[in-house]
Amino acid sequence: MRAARLVSTMTEAEKLTVVTGYFGAHTDFNAYRFAEARPQSAGFVPGVPRVELTPQWQTDAGSGVATQGTAAPGLERTLLPSGILTAATWDPALAEQSGAMIGSEARASGFNVMLAGGVNLLREPGNGRNFEYGGEDPLLAGTMVGALVRGIQSNHIVATVKHFALNDQESGRRSVNVLIDEGAARISDLLAFQLAIEQGRPGSVMCSYNLVNGVHACQNDWLLNDVLKRDWGFAGYVMSDWGAQSNTVLDANHGLDQETGVSRLGEYQWLDKLGAAVRAGKVAPARLDDMVHRVVRTLIDQGVVEEPVRALPIDFEAHAAVSQADAEAGIVLLKNDGTLPLGAAVKSVAVIGGHADRGVLTGGGSAQVYSPGGNAVPGLSPEHWPGPPVYARSSPLEALEKELPRATVAWNDGTDRAAAAAAAARADVAVVFVTQWTAEALDFPLVLPGEQDALVEAVARANRHTVVVLETGGPVLMPWGERVSAVVEAWYPGTRGGTAIARVLSGAVNPSGHLPATFPRNVEQLPRARIAGVGATPDIVFDVRYDEGAAVGYRWYDQGGRDPLFPFGHGLSYTTFKRAGLTAAVESADLRVAFSVTNTGTRRGHDVAQVYLSPVAGGWECSKRLGAFTKIELAPGESRAVALAVEPRLLAVWDGATHAFRVAAGEYRLTLASSARDNGQSVTIALPERWLPAGAGSHP
């Protein structure tokens, strides 16, 4: 009621002000430079002082308060690990804690809108923005991103869920037309968004650049009005990705509520153009009121109006500890022949490559956060946006020296393979750091750049105890995988990433990350060996048909009997676990499972128990889907009973005729496993037919 009363008092010009956002940074190309905008920020929406409506100060993104362009020391902020690393923790509580931390820094920096969290599924392993997202599975991605958003908004600011929808590649991102059946979308990409929105309750959803089934996402009536607002009951506002708005009347009538990123004179869709469309009867006055009401109601509901933002001191030390905890929980031990952890018997270690003497890699583009201390490796290309590549000032080499005080730790930069091999030959263990920078607006091959594969091969030939540490935004190929003794995926590990890596290598931290995405053996295993649109003519629409439908990631591999290099859900530990006693029962129409987990090893550790669902009679796009998961910490010898609810929509298929999810009557197999390829322990249960509405509600 308060929002409705406020909107009713506003003039048309004031209403148009509320729904028009500008690029925030004072750059050469930005013709609209507002003094009130935060320095080098993503966006700014003027307020309406007459009715005491606050401006909206917008910041990217999911790893912290980002800076558009290089950052002066005063703009440096705590860097959370990449979104895909946070997903690799499989720990929603940790994701929520991490979101609360970056949200608090956003508020303390004067921002009341944070443009996180990204939940586009990892359909294309080479997508340059995969590092920002939550992996390939709708349940995991939706749950983890929803938790992050929940944490951000606990600071009385607005968060988004983005990029809605099917924005799964950067090549030709403004002109790619994604073709997919509704049923497939509803049980894959859209389900990830639905879960994130239900669990995170974001104030805003950001629509994407691409087209979906022939219509731009930001003017897609089916996506924005039918699915998001009608089926899911979304009461917040839809903002465009920066500059994704393209048609005043279609954008307004088909569900866009706020245009953003306006930077060039005349290149906007709202303001006087929308006002003229309203007066001409092309856009109803009630629709403009609805747009404004959605924004105003959200600002009131999130506490933005009652608790205005202002600059506050930031406890960087405490926040760095949050970032480190996230990194330590999301680093994945992919392979280990016993070389790790580096124990007291190790007297000498050669650390090689990847600028490990300086820092850890971060992801680029609009999400770029400059961690305290600035860029540890300046001067890398590309020099201009989405670059330059930035390394957080947290040296794995220095951290490893502290973790192994009795060992000699030698450094080699890896530029001379012969010298690197010689250094490795002199050491008990060689640790090779390899990196791949990824960023918005670009897609990347799955091959490590700069002849790093050859470096690993040379070091592995010189020392059979070779450990490879990957700093990547997603899956990469590993032609040397069988010839090294251990592989650690550290992703982009954030402000204290070097310390986190060293603690995992030394055994001070027992690794507990599990893959949120499948790592292929080769690109021929993918639905598309080459991302469409690479090198395409700008602004010429081209089609990408998702013939795999809902079979994303491990579902695709299972469907074709493909054996990946490392499966979804995989992750090793320095201890061992036993899962037993799986049972299943229906309680109040919902399927629930129970089992026990025991730490059978000698170290305290975390197990990620995964429950996969399979219809015995078939009929799905794949043989199994992840239906429930949990992460459990156990001391040596400790056992714990676990009970989980299965997300019911993951037992269903979309029925277009009835506009609902249908769970077919029949036998279902439930498998308790450690990954999507683990046969684990299974039970079967008979389920009756069940219909779930399009907006079935939150996880039971």
C-alpha positions as CSV (number, residue, x, y, z in Angstrom):
1,M,0.0,0.0,0.0
2,R,2.8,2.4,0.8
3,A,4.4,1.9,-2.6
4,A,1.1,2.4,-4.3
5,R,0.4,5.6,-2.5
6,L,3.9,6.9,-3.3
7,V,3.5,6.1,-7.0
8,S,0.1,7.8,-7.1
9,T,1.7,11.1,-6.1
10,M,4.4,11.0,-8.7
11,T,4.4,13.0,-11.9
12,E,5.0,11.3,-15.3
13,A,8.5,12.8,-15.4
14,E,9.3,11.4,-12.0
15,K,8.0,8.0,-12.9
16,L,10.2,7.9,-16.0
17,T,13.2,8.9,-13.8
18,V,12.8,5.9,-11.6
19,V,12.8,3.4,-14.5
20,T,15.8,4.8,-16.3
21,G,19.4,3.8,-15.3
22,Y,22.7,5.2,-16.5
23,F,26.2,3.9,-16.7
24,G,27.9,5.0,-13.4
25,A,31.5,5.4,-14.3
26,H,32.8,8.7,-15.7
27,T,34.4,7.3,-18.8
28,D,35.0,8.9,-22.2
29,F,32.1,7.1,-23.8
30,N,29.6,8.0,-21.0
31,A,27.7,11.1,-22.0
32,Y,25.6,11.1,-18.8
33,R,27.9,11.9,-15.9
34,F,26.1,12.3,-12.6
35,A,28.0,13.8,-9.8
36,E,26.0,11.6,-7.4
37,A,27.2,8.4,-9.1
38,R,29.8,6.4,-7.2
39,P,33.2,6.5,-8.8
40,Q,33.8,3.9,-11.5
41,S,30.6,2.1,-10.7
42,A,28.3,0.1,-12.9
43,G,25.2,2.2,-12.7
44,F,23.1,5.0,-11.3
45,V,19.4,5.7,-11.2
46,P,18.5,9.2,-10.0
47,G,16.1,9.5,-7.0
48,V,13.0,11.6,-6.6
49,P,13.7,14.0,-3.8
50,R,10.2,15.5,-3.8
51,V,8.8,12.2,-2.5
52,E,12.0,11.2,-0.6
53,L,12.7,8.3,-2.9
54,T,16.4,7.3,-2.8
55,P,18.7,7.1,-5.9
56,Q,19.8,3.6,-6.8
57,W,23.5,3.1,-6.8
58,Q,24.4,-0.1,-8.6
59,T,27.5,-2.2,-8.3
60,D,28.7,-5.4,-10.0
61,A,28.8,-8.3,-9.0
62,G,29.0,-11.8,-7.5
63,S,32.6,-11.7,-6.2
64,G,32.4,-8.4,-4.5
65,V,32.2,-4.6,-5.1
66,A,33.6,-4.4,-8.7
67,T,35.4,-1.5,-10.3
68,Q,34.8,-0.5,-13.9
69,G,38.4,0.2,-15.0
70,T,41.5,0.2,-12.9
71,A,41.0,0.9,-9.2
72,A,42.7,3.5,-7.0
73,P,43.5,2.1,-3.6
74,G,40.4,3.7,-2.1
75,L,38.2,1.5,-4.4
76,E,39.9,-1.8,-3.5
77,R,37.6,-4.3,-1.9
78,T,37.6,-7.9,-0.6
79,L,37.5,-10.4,-3.4
80,L,35.3,-13.4,-2.9
81,P,36.3,-16.5,-4.9
82,S,34.6,-17.0,-8.2
83,G,31.0,-18.1,-8.3
84,I,31.9,-21.5,-9.7
85,L,34.3,-22.0,-6.7
86,T,31.5,-21.1,-4.3
87,A,29.3,-23.6,-6.1
88,A,32.1,-26.2,-5.7
89,T,31.7,-25.9,-1.9
90,W,28.2,-27.5,-2.1
91,D,27.6,-25.5,1.1
92,P,24.6,-23.1,0.9
93,A,25.3,-21.8,4.4
94,L,28.8,-20.8,3.4
95,A,27.4,-19.2,0.2
96,E,25.0,-17.2,2.3
97,Q,27.8,-16.1,4.6
98,S,29.9,-15.0,1.6
99,G,26.9,-13.1,0.2
100,A,26.4,-11.3,3.5
101,M,30.1,-10.3,3.4
102,I,30.1,-8.8,-0.1
103,G,26.7,-7.2,0.5
104,S,28.0,-5.5,3.6
105,E,30.9,-4.1,1.6
106,A,28.5,-2.9,-1.1
107,R,26.4,-1.0,1.6
108,A,29.6,0.4,3.2
109,S,30.7,1.6,-0.2
110,G,27.5,3.5,-0.8
111,F,25.6,1.0,-3.0
112,N,22.1,-0.2,-2.5
113,V,21.8,-2.5,-5.6
114,M,24.2,-5.3,-6.2
115,L,24.2,-6.9,-9.6
116,A,24.7,-10.5,-8.4
117,G,24.1,-13.5,-8.7
118,G,24.5,-15.3,-12.0
119,V,22.8,-18.6,-12.5
120,N,23.2,-19.4,-16.2
121,L,23.9,-23.1,-16.6
122,L,27.3,-24.2,-17.9
123,R,26.1,-25.5,-21.3
124,E,29.3,-24.2,-23.0
125,P,32.4,-25.0,-21.0
126,G,34.3,-22.3,-22.9
127,N,31.8,-19.5,-21.9
128,G,33.9,-16.6,-20.6
129,R,31.5,-15.9,-17.8
130,N,31.3,-19.5,-16.4
131,F,33.5,-18.3,-13.5
132,E,30.6,-16.1,-12.4
133,Y,28.0,-18.8,-12.4
134,G,27.0,-21.8,-10.4
135,G,27.8,-24.8,-12.6
136,E,25.8,-27.1,-14.8
137,D,23.1,-28.5,-12.6
138,P,19.8,-26.6,-11.9
139,L,19.4,-27.8,-8.3
140,L,23.0,-27.0,-7.2
141,A,23.2,-23.8,-9.1
142,G,19.8,-22.5,-8.0
143,T,20.4,-23.4,-4.4
144,M,23.9,-21.9,-4.2
145,V,23.1,-18.7,-6.0
146,G,19.8,-18.4,-4.1
147,A,21.8,-18.6,-0.8
148,L,24.3,-16.0,-2.1
149,V,21.5,-13.6,-3.0
150,R,19.9,-14.2,0.4
151,G,23.1,-13.2,2.1
152,I,23.6,-10.1,0.0
153,Q,20.0,-8.8,0.7
154,S,20.4,-9.4,4.5
155,N,22.2,-6.0,4.3
156,H,19.0,-4.2,3.3
157,I,20.1,-3.8,-0.3
158,V,18.7,-5.2,-3.5
159,A,20.3,-8.1,-5.4
160,T,19.6,-9.5,-8.8
161,V,19.4,-12.9,-10.3
162,K,20.8,-12.9,-13.8
163,H,21.1,-13.2,-16.9
164,F,17.5,-14.2,-17.7
165,A,17.6,-16.5,-19.6
166,L,19.7,-19.0,-21.6
167,N,22.6,-16.6,-21.8
168,D,25.1,-19.4,-22.0
169,Q,27.8,-18.0,-24.3
170,E,29.5,-14.7,-24.8
171,S,30.3,-15.0,-28.5
172,G,27.7,-13.0,-30.4
173,R,25.9,-12.5,-27.1
174,R,23.7,-9.7,-28.5
175,S,22.7,-11.6,-31.6
176,V,22.6,-15.3,-30.7
177,N,19.2,-16.8,-31.0
178,V,18.8,-19.7,-28.6
179,L,16.3,-22.3,-29.9
180,I,15.0,-24.7,-27.2
181,D,11.7,-26.5,-26.5
182,E,9.8,-25.2,-23.5
183,G,9.7,-28.5,-21.8
184,A,13.5,-28.8,-21.9
185,A,14.0,-25.2,-20.7
186,R,11.6,-25.7,-17.8
187,I,13.5,-28.6,-16.4
188,S,17.0,-27.2,-16.9
189,D,18.0,-23.5,-17.3
190,L,14.6,-22.1,-16.2
191,L,14.5,-24.4,-13.2
192,A,17.8,-23.1,-12.0
193,F,16.4,-19.5,-12.2
194,Q,13.2,-20.6,-10.5
195,L,15.0,-22.2,-7.6
196,A,17.3,-19.3,-7.1
197,I,14.4,-16.8,-7.1
198,E,12.3,-18.9,-4.7
199,Q,15.2,-19.4,-2.3
200,G,17.0,-16.0,-2.6
201,R,13.9,-13.8,-3.2
202,P,15.9,-11.2,-5.2
203,G,14.5,-7.8,-5.6
204,S,15.3,-7.7,-9.3
205,V,15.9,-10.1,-12.2
206,M,18.2,-9.0,-15.0
207,C,17.2,-10.0,-18.5
208,S,19.9,-10.9,-20.9
209,Y,21.3,-9.8,-24.3
210,N,20.5,-12.9,-26.3
211,L,17.3,-13.9,-28.2
212,V,15.3,-16.8,-27.0
213,N,13.2,-18.6,-29.7
214,G,13.4,-15.6,-32.0
215,V,12.7,-12.8,-29.4
216,H,15.2,-10.7,-27.5
217,A,15.1,-11.7,-23.8
218,C,14.4,-8.2,-22.6
219,Q,11.3,-7.9,-24.7
220,N,10.3,-11.6,-24.5
221,D,6.7,-11.7,-23.4
222,W,6.8,-15.4,-22.7
223,L,9.9,-15.2,-20.5
224,L,9.2,-12.0,-18.6
225,N,5.4,-11.9,-18.4
226,D,4.2,-15.5,-18.7
227,V,7.0,-17.4,-16.9
228,L,8.6,-15.0,-14.5
229,K,5.7,-12.7,-13.4
230,R,2.7,-14.9,-14.0
231,D,3.9,-18.5,-13.4
232,W,6.5,-17.8,-10.7
233,G,4.7,-14.8,-9.2
234,F,7.8,-12.6,-9.2
235,A,6.8,-9.3,-7.6
236,G,10.2,-7.5,-8.1
237,Y,11.3,-5.6,-11.1
238,V,13.0,-6.7,-14.3
239,M,16.1,-4.6,-15.2
240,S,17.9,-4.9,-18.6
241,D,21.5,-6.0,-18.9
242,W,23.5,-2.9,-19.7
243,G,22.2,-1.6,-23.0
244,A,20.1,-4.8,-23.7
245,Q,16.9,-2.7,-24.2
246,S,16.1,-2.1,-27.9
247,N,12.4,-1.1,-28.5
248,T,10.4,1.3,-26.4
249,V,7.0,-0.3,-26.9
250,L,7.9,-3.9,-27.1
251,D,10.2,-3.7,-24.0
252,A,7.6,-2.0,-22.0
253,N,4.6,-4.1,-22.9
254,H,6.5,-7.4,-22.8
255,G,7.8,-7.1,-19.2
256,L,10.9,-4.9,-18.9
257,D,10.6,-2.6,-15.9
258,Q,13.8,-0.7,-15.8
259,E,16.3,0.1,-18.6
260,T,19.9,0.4,-17.4
261,G,23.4,1.3,-18.7
262,V,22.3,4.3,-20.7
263,S,25.6,6.0,-21.7
264,R,25.2,7.6,-25.2
265,L,23.1,10.6,-26.1
266,G,19.8,9.6,-27.4
267,E,20.5,5.8,-27.1
268,Y,17.8,5.0,-24.6
269,Q,14.2,3.6,-24.7
270,W,12.4,5.2,-21.8
271,L,12.4,8.9,-20.7
272,D,10.6,11.0,-23.3
273,K,10.3,8.1,-25.7
274,L,8.3,6.1,-23.2
275,G,6.3,9.1,-22.2
276,A,5.3,9.7,-25.9
277,A,4.4,6.0,-26.2
278,V,2.1,6.3,-23.2
279,R,0.4,9.4,-24.5
280,A,0.0,7.8,-28.0
281,G,-1.8,4.8,-26.4
282,K,0.9,2.4,-27.4
283,V,1.8,1.7,-23.7
284,A,-0.9,1.8,-21.1
285,P,-0.5,4.3,-18.3
286,A,-1.2,1.4,-15.9
287,R,1.8,-0.4,-17.3
288,L,4.1,2.6,-16.5
289,D,2.6,2.7,-13.0
290,D,3.3,-1.1,-12.7
291,M,6.9,-0.6,-13.7
292,V,7.4,2.1,-11.2
293,H,5.5,0.3,-8.5
294,R,7.7,-2.8,-8.8
295,V,10.8,-0.7,-8.3
296,V,9.5,1.3,-5.4
297,R,7.9,-1.6,-3.7
298,T,11.2,-3.5,-3.9
299,L,13.2,-0.6,-2.5
300,I,10.8,-0.3,0.4
301,D,10.5,-4.1,1.0
302,Q,14.3,-4.5,1.1
303,G,14.8,-1.7,3.6
304,V,16.6,0.5,1.1
305,V,14.3,3.5,1.7
306,E,14.3,3.2,5.5
307,E,18.0,2.5,5.9
308,P,19.8,4.8,3.4
309,V,23.3,3.7,2.5
310,R,26.4,5.7,3.5
311,A,30.1,5.2,3.5
312,L,31.3,3.1,6.5
313,P,34.6,1.6,7.5
314,I,35.2,-2.0,6.2
315,D,36.9,-4.7,8.4
316,F,39.1,-6.1,5.6
317,E,40.8,-8.6,7.9
318,A,37.5,-10.2,9.0
319,H,36.2,-10.2,5.4
320,A,39.4,-11.7,4.1
321,A,38.8,-14.6,6.5
322,V,35.3,-15.1,5.0
323,S,36.8,-15.2,1.5
324,Q,39.5,-17.6,2.6
325,A,37.0,-20.0,4.2
326,D,35.0,-20.0,0.9
327,A,38.2,-20.8,-1.1
328,E,39.3,-23.6,1.2
329,A,35.9,-25.2,1.0
330,G,35.7,-24.9,-2.8
331,I,39.1,-26.0,-3.9
332,V,38.7,-29.5,-5.5
333,L,41.3,-32.3,-5.3
334,L,40.8,-34.0,-8.6
335,K,43.5,-36.6,-8.5
336,N,46.0,-37.8,-5.8
337,D,48.3,-40.8,-5.8
338,G,49.3,-40.1,-2.2
339,T,51.7,-37.2,-3.0
340,L,49.4,-34.8,-1.2
341,P,49.3,-33.6,1.5
342,L,52.9,-32.4,1.6
343,G,54.0,-33.9,4.9
344,A,57.1,-33.8,7.0
345,A,58.9,-36.2,4.8
346,V,59.0,-33.6,2.0
347,K,62.3,-31.7,2.3
348,S,62.3,-29.7,-0.9
349,V,59.6,-28.3,-3.2
350,A,59.9,-26.7,-6.6
351,V,57.1,-24.2,-7.2
352,I,56.8,-23.4,-10.9
353,G,54.8,-21.0,-13.1
354,G,51.5,-19.2,-13.0
355,H,52.9,-16.1,-11.3
356,A,52.6,-18.0,-8.0
357,D,55.4,-15.8,-6.5
358,R,53.0,-12.8,-6.9
359,G,49.4,-13.8,-6.5
360,V,46.4,-15.7,-7.8
361,L,44.3,-15.0,-10.9
362,T,40.9,-13.4,-11.0
363,G,38.2,-13.3,-13.6
364,G,37.7,-10.2,-15.9
365,G,35.0,-8.0,-17.2
366,S,32.3,-6.1,-15.3
367,A,32.7,-8.4,-12.4
368,Q,36.4,-7.4,-11.8
369,V,37.1,-6.7,-8.2
370,Y,40.5,-5.2,-7.2
371,S,41.6,-6.9,-4.0
372,P,43.5,-4.9,-1.4
373,G,47.1,-4.3,-2.7
374,G,45.9,-3.9,-6.2
375,N,47.0,-5.9,-9.3
376,A,50.0,-8.1,-8.3
377,V,51.0,-8.7,-12.0
378,P,50.4,-5.5,-14.0
379,G,51.0,-5.1,-17.7
380,L,49.3,-8.3,-19.0
381,S,47.2,-8.2,-22.1
382,P,44.5,-7.4,-23.1
383,E,45.2,-3.9,-21.8
384,H,41.6,-2.7,-22.3
385,W,38.2,-4.0,-21.2
386,P,37.3,-6.8,-20.4
387,G,41.0,-6.8,-19.3
388,P,43.5,-6.3,-18.1
389,P,44.0,-9.7,-16.3
390,V,44.3,-9.0,-12.6
391,Y,46.1,-11.1,-9.9
392,A,45.1,-10.7,-6.3
393,R,48.1,-10.1,-4.1
394,S,48.2,-13.4,-2.3
395,S,51.2,-15.4,-3.2
396,P,50.9,-19.3,-3.1
397,L,54.7,-19.4,-3.0
398,E,55.0,-17.3,0.1
399,A,52.1,-19.1,1.8
400,L,53.6,-22.5,1.0
401,E,56.9,-21.4,2.6
402,K,55.0,-20.6,5.7
403,E,53.1,-23.9,5.7
404,L,56.3,-25.9,5.2
405,P,58.9,-24.2,7.4
406,R,61.3,-27.2,7.4
407,A,61.3,-27.7,3.7
408,T,63.3,-25.8,1.1
409,V,60.9,-24.1,-1.3
410,A,62.4,-23.0,-4.6
411,W,60.8,-20.8,-7.3
412,N,61.0,-21.0,-11.1
413,D,58.7,-18.8,-13.3
414,G,58.2,-21.6,-15.9
415,T,59.1,-19.4,-18.9
416,D,62.1,-21.7,-19.7
417,R,60.9,-25.3,-19.7
418,A,64.4,-26.8,-19.5
419,A,65.2,-24.7,-16.4
420,A,61.8,-25.6,-14.9
421,A,62.4,-29.3,-15.5
422,A,65.9,-29.0,-13.9
423,A,64.4,-27.3,-10.8
424,A,61.8,-30.0,-10.6
425,A,64.4,-32.7,-10.8
426,R,66.3,-31.3,-7.8
427,A,63.1,-31.3,-5.6
428,D,61.2,-34.0,-3.8
429,V,57.9,-32.6,-5.2
430,A,57.2,-30.2,-8.0
431,V,54.1,-28.0,-7.9
432,V,53.2,-26.4,-11.2
433,F,50.7,-23.6,-11.3
434,V,48.8,-23.2,-14.6
435,T,46.3,-20.5,-15.4
436,Q,43.6,-19.5,-17.8
437,W,42.2,-16.0,-17.6
438,T,38.5,-15.8,-18.7
439,A,36.2,-12.8,-18.9
440,E,32.9,-11.3,-20.0
441,A,32.4,-10.7,-23.7
442,L,34.8,-13.5,-24.7
443,D,34.7,-17.2,-25.0
444,F,37.8,-19.4,-24.6
445,P,39.1,-22.7,-25.9
446,L,39.5,-25.5,-23.3
447,V,43.3,-25.6,-23.9
448,L,45.6,-23.9,-21.5
449,P,47.2,-20.9,-23.2
450,G,50.9,-20.2,-23.6
451,E,52.3,-23.7,-24.0
452,Q,51.5,-24.5,-20.3
453,D,50.6,-28.1,-21.3
454,A,54.2,-28.5,-22.6
455,L,55.5,-27.0,-19.3
456,V,53.6,-29.6,-17.3
457,E,54.8,-32.4,-19.5
458,A,58.4,-31.3,-19.1
459,V,58.2,-31.1,-15.3
460,A,56.3,-34.4,-15.0
461,R,59.1,-36.1,-17.0
462,A,61.7,-34.7,-14.6
463,N,59.8,-35.5,-11.4
464,R,57.2,-38.2,-11.0
465,H,55.9,-36.4,-7.9
466,T,54.4,-33.5,-9.8
467,V,51.3,-31.7,-8.5
468,V,49.4,-29.4,-10.9
469,V,47.3,-26.5,-9.5
470,L,44.8,-25.1,-11.9
471,E,43.5,-21.5,-11.7
472,T,40.8,-21.5,-14.2
473,G,37.2,-20.2,-14.7
474,G,35.9,-23.6,-15.6
475,P,36.8,-26.9,-17.2
476,V,40.0,-27.3,-19.2
477,L,41.6,-30.2,-21.0
478,M,44.5,-32.1,-19.3
479,P,46.5,-34.1,-21.9
480,W,49.1,-34.6,-19.2
481,G,46.7,-35.9,-16.6
482,E,47.9,-39.5,-16.5
483,R,51.5,-38.4,-16.0
484,V,51.2,-36.3,-12.9
485,S,50.6,-37.5,-9.4
486,A,48.0,-34.9,-8.2
487,V,45.7,-32.3,-9.7
488,V,44.1,-29.5,-7.7
489,E,41.4,-27.2,-9.2
490,A,41.7,-23.9,-7.3
491,W,39.5,-21.8,-9.7
492,Y,39.9,-18.1,-9.0
493,P,40.3,-18.3,-5.2
494,G,40.0,-14.7,-4.1
495,T,41.7,-12.3,-1.7
496,R,43.5,-15.0,0.3
497,G,43.6,-17.5,-2.5
498,G,47.3,-18.2,-2.2
499,T,47.0,-19.0,1.5
500,A,44.0,-21.3,0.8
501,I,45.9,-23.2,-1.9
502,A,48.9,-23.6,0.3
503,R,46.8,-24.9,3.3
504,V,45.2,-27.5,1.1
505,L,48.5,-28.6,-0.3
506,S,50.1,-28.9,3.1
507,G,47.1,-30.7,4.7
508,A,46.3,-27.9,7.1
509,V,43.0,-27.9,5.3
510,N,41.4,-31.2,4.2
511,P,40.0,-30.5,0.7
512,S,36.2,-30.8,0.5
513,G,35.3,-29.1,-2.8
514,H,33.3,-31.1,-5.4
515,L,32.9,-30.3,-9.1
516,P,29.9,-28.3,-10.1
517,A,30.7,-29.1,-13.7
518,T,31.9,-32.0,-15.8
519,F,35.5,-31.9,-17.1
520,P,35.5,-33.5,-20.6
521,R,38.3,-35.7,-22.0
522,N,38.1,-33.8,-25.3
523,V,35.8,-31.3,-27.1
524,E,34.3,-34.1,-29.2
525,Q,32.4,-35.1,-26.1
526,L,30.5,-31.8,-25.9
527,P,27.1,-31.2,-27.6
528,R,29.0,-28.5,-29.7
529,A,32.7,-29.0,-30.2
530,R,33.0,-25.3,-31.2
531,I,31.0,-22.4,-29.8
532,A,28.8,-21.0,-32.5
533,G,29.3,-17.3,-33.3
534,V,33.0,-17.1,-32.7
535,G,34.1,-14.5,-35.3
536,A,30.5,-13.9,-36.5
537,T,29.5,-10.6,-38.0
538,P,28.3,-8.3,-35.2
539,D,24.5,-7.7,-34.9
540,I,23.7,-10.4,-37.5
541,V,21.3,-12.8,-35.7
542,F,22.3,-16.4,-35.8
543,D,20.7,-19.5,-34.4
544,V,22.1,-22.0,-31.8
545,R,19.8,-24.9,-31.4
546,Y,20.1,-26.7,-28.0
547,D,19.4,-30.2,-29.4
548,E,20.6,-31.6,-26.1
549,G,17.5,-30.0,-24.5
550,A,17.6,-30.5,-20.8
551,A,20.5,-32.9,-21.0
552,V,23.1,-30.4,-19.7
553,G,26.4,-31.5,-18.3
554,Y,26.4,-34.9,-16.7
555,R,23.0,-35.5,-18.1
556,W,24.4,-35.2,-21.6
557,Y,27.4,-37.5,-20.7
558,D,25.0,-40.2,-19.3
559,Q,22.7,-39.9,-22.2
560,G,25.4,-40.9,-24.7
561,G,27.4,-43.2,-22.5
562,R,30.3,-40.7,-22.6
563,D,33.1,-41.2,-20.0
564,P,34.4,-37.7,-18.9
565,L,37.8,-36.9,-17.5
566,F,36.3,-35.9,-14.1
567,P,32.5,-36.2,-13.5
568,F,30.2,-33.7,-12.0
569,G,30.2,-34.0,-8.2
570,H,33.7,-35.5,-8.1
571,G,36.1,-34.4,-5.3
572,L,38.7,-36.3,-3.2
573,S,39.6,-35.9,0.4
574,Y,42.5,-36.8,2.7
575,T,40.2,-39.0,4.6
576,T,37.6,-41.6,3.6
577,F,33.8,-41.8,4.1
578,K,31.2,-44.6,4.1
579,R,27.6,-43.9,3.2
580,A,25.1,-46.6,4.2
581,G,21.5,-47.4,5.1
582,L,19.7,-45.5,2.3
583,T,16.0,-45.5,2.7
584,A,13.2,-43.6,0.9
585,A,9.6,-42.8,1.9
586,V,6.8,-40.4,0.9
587,E,5.7,-38.0,3.6
588,S,3.0,-35.5,3.0
589,A,3.3,-36.2,-0.8
590,D,7.0,-35.3,-0.8
591,L,9.8,-37.8,-1.3
592,R,12.3,-38.0,1.5
593,V,15.5,-40.0,1.9
594,A,17.6,-41.0,5.0
595,F,21.0,-42.5,5.3
596,S,24.1,-42.4,7.5
597,V,27.6,-41.1,6.7
598,T,30.7,-42.3,8.6
599,N,34.3,-40.9,8.5
600,T,36.3,-44.0,8.2
601,G,39.7,-42.3,7.9
602,T,42.1,-40.6,10.2
603,R,41.4,-36.9,9.5
604,R,38.5,-34.6,10.2
605,G,36.8,-33.8,6.9
606,H,33.6,-32.9,5.0
607,D,31.6,-35.4,2.8
608,V,29.3,-34.2,0.1
609,A,26.5,-36.8,-0.1
610,Q,24.6,-36.6,-3.4
611,V,21.2,-38.3,-4.2
612,Y,20.5,-39.0,-7.8
613,L,17.0,-39.8,-9.2
614,S,16.2,-42.2,-12.0
615,P,12.9,-43.4,-13.5
616,V,13.1,-47.2,-13.8
617,A,11.0,-47.2,-16.9
618,G,12.9,-44.3,-18.5
619,G,11.2,-41.4,-20.2
620,W,13.6,-38.5,-19.1
621,E,16.2,-36.7,-21.2
622,C,18.8,-38.6,-19.3
623,S,19.3,-41.6,-16.9
624,K,19.6,-39.5,-13.7
625,R,19.2,-36.1,-12.1
626,L,20.6,-34.7,-8.9
627,G,17.6,-34.5,-6.5
628,A,19.2,-33.7,-3.1
629,F,22.6,-33.1,-1.5
630,T,24.2,-32.1,1.7
631,K,27.7,-31.4,3.1
632,I,28.6,-32.9,6.4
633,E,31.6,-32.4,8.6
634,L,32.8,-35.4,10.6
635,A,35.6,-36.2,13.0
636,P,37.5,-39.5,12.5
637,G,35.2,-42.4,13.4
638,E,32.2,-40.2,13.7
639,S,28.8,-41.2,12.1
640,R,25.8,-39.1,11.5
641,A,22.2,-39.8,10.4
642,V,21.0,-37.6,7.5
643,A,17.5,-36.9,6.2
644,L,16.9,-34.9,3.1
645,A,13.9,-33.8,1.0
646,V,14.0,-34.4,-2.7
647,E,13.1,-31.4,-4.9
648,P,9.8,-32.7,-6.5
649,R,10.2,-31.0,-9.8
650,L,13.3,-33.0,-10.4
651,L,11.1,-36.1,-10.5
652,A,8.9,-34.5,-13.2
653,V,8.7,-33.5,-16.8
654,W,7.0,-30.4,-18.1
655,D,3.5,-31.0,-19.6
656,G,2.7,-28.2,-22.0
657,A,-0.9,-29.2,-22.4
658,T,-1.7,-28.8,-18.7
659,H,0.9,-26.1,-18.1
660,A,2.3,-28.0,-15.1
661,F,5.1,-30.4,-14.0
662,R,4.0,-34.1,-14.1
663,V,5.6,-36.8,-12.0
664,A,4.7,-40.1,-13.7
665,A,3.4,-43.0,-11.6
666,G,6.0,-45.8,-11.4
667,E,9.2,-47.0,-9.9
668,Y,12.0,-44.6,-9.2
669,R,15.6,-45.5,-8.3
670,L,17.4,-43.3,-5.8
671,T,21.2,-43.5,-5.7
672,L,23.4,-42.2,-2.8
673,A,26.7,-41.4,-4.5
674,S,29.9,-39.3,-4.4
675,S,29.6,-38.1,-8.0
676,A,27.4,-38.5,-11.1
677,R,29.4,-41.5,-12.2
678,D,29.4,-43.3,-8.8
679,N,27.1,-46.3,-8.7
680,G,26.9,-45.8,-4.9
681,Q,24.0,-47.4,-3.0
682,S,20.5,-47.5,-4.5
683,V,16.9,-48.2,-3.4
684,T,13.7,-48.1,-5.4
685,I,10.3,-46.7,-4.5
686,A,6.9,-46.6,-6.1
687,L,5.5,-43.1,-6.6
688,P,1.9,-42.1,-7.5
689,E,1.2,-39.7,-10.3
690,R,1.6,-36.1,-9.1
691,W,1.0,-32.8,-10.7
692,L,2.9,-29.7,-9.6
693,P,1.9,-26.2,-10.7
694,A,4.3,-24.1,-12.8
695,G,5.1,-22.0,-9.7
696,A,5.5,-25.0,-7.4
697,G,7.0,-23.0,-4.6
698,S,10.2,-23.3,-2.6
699,H,12.2,-26.4,-1.8
700,P,10.3,-28.5,0.7
